[in-house]
Amino acid sequence: MAKNKLMITLSKKFLANDKTLESLVVQLEGFNSVIKNQLSFNKMIETQVAQLASSCPNNNFSVVTTQTGKSTQELPFP
């Protein structure tokens, strides 16, 4: 009798664990979908930033700030 009761209790706990695991799987699948969407969005933004960067003129210049806080600029075309 005690053995049957133990088996029934264990069976109920296993079923509860199965339901919990199934719920976790559903949540993980949802997170996976969200992450894939975010990666796709990031790639799109990266492409757009690269397009913007390539359309901007390439101005190379250097700025030096002294200890007193004065700033100098080297012109790109002296």
Buried (B, 14 or more C-beta within 10 A) or exposed (E): EEEEEEEEEEEEEEEEEEEEEEEEEEEEEEEEEEEEEEEEEEEEEEEEEEEEEEEEEEEEEEEEEEEEEEEEEEEEEE
